[in-house]
Amino acid sequence: MGASLLRETGFAGIWWVRHEDVEGKLLCELLEVTDVPEIVRAYRADIEAASARLCGLTALPN
């Protein structure tokens, strides 16, 4: 899969989402009505693992 382009429209919470293949050819284009488009959401477990790694690098408490 290639690039995914996300742009919030002039209306809050209305996102124009475009998915392209590796050659830049359009695969899918849609509008999402949401606070954050689904493709950019991280899984809770991934967030927790990243937080633990960051705390380990910076020596900050969790």
C-alpha positions as CSV (number, residue, x, y, z in Angstrom):
1,M,0.0,0.0,0.0
2,G,1.2,3.5,-0.7
3,A,0.4,6.9,0.9
4,S,-2.7,7.8,2.8
5,L,-3.6,11.5,2.7
6,L,-5.8,13.0,5.4
7,R,-7.3,16.5,5.4
8,E,-9.9,18.0,7.7
9,T,-12.4,19.8,5.6
10,G,-13.8,23.3,6.4
11,F,-16.2,21.4,8.7
12,A,-14.9,20.3,12.1
13,G,-14.7,16.5,12.4
14,I,-15.3,15.9,8.6
15,W,-12.1,14.3,7.1
16,W,-11.3,13.8,3.5
17,V,-9.3,10.5,3.3
18,R,-7.5,9.3,0.2
19,H,-5.5,6.1,-0.1
20,E,-3.1,5.5,-2.9
21,D,-1.0,2.6,-4.1
22,V,2.8,2.7,-4.3
23,E,2.6,4.4,-7.7
24,G,0.3,7.1,-6.5
25,K,-2.8,5.7,-8.1
26,L,-6.1,6.3,-6.2
27,L,-7.3,3.2,-4.4
28,C,-10.0,4.7,-2.2
29,E,-11.3,8.1,-1.4
30,L,-13.9,8.8,1.3
31,L,-15.2,11.1,4.0
32,E,-15.0,10.2,7.6
33,V,-17.1,11.9,10.3
34,T,-15.0,11.5,13.4
35,D,-12.7,13.4,15.8
36,V,-9.7,11.4,14.4
37,P,-9.6,9.2,11.3
38,E,-9.4,5.5,12.1
39,I,-6.1,5.0,10.2
40,V,-4.2,7.2,12.6
41,R,-5.5,5.7,15.8
42,A,-3.0,3.6,17.8
43,Y,-3.9,0.4,19.7
44,R,-3.9,0.9,23.5
45,A,-1.3,-1.8,23.9
46,D,1.0,-0.1,21.4
47,I,0.6,3.2,23.3
48,E,1.4,1.6,26.6
49,A,4.5,-0.1,25.1
50,A,5.7,3.2,23.6
51,S,5.2,5.0,26.9
52,A,7.2,2.4,28.7
53,R,10.0,2.6,26.2
54,L,10.1,6.4,26.3
55,C,10.2,6.4,30.1
56,G,13.1,3.9,30.0
57,L,15.0,6.2,27.6
58,T,14.3,9.4,29.7
59,A,14.5,7.8,33.1
60,L,11.1,9.2,34.0
61,P,8.6,7.3,36.2
62,N,5.6,5.8,34.4
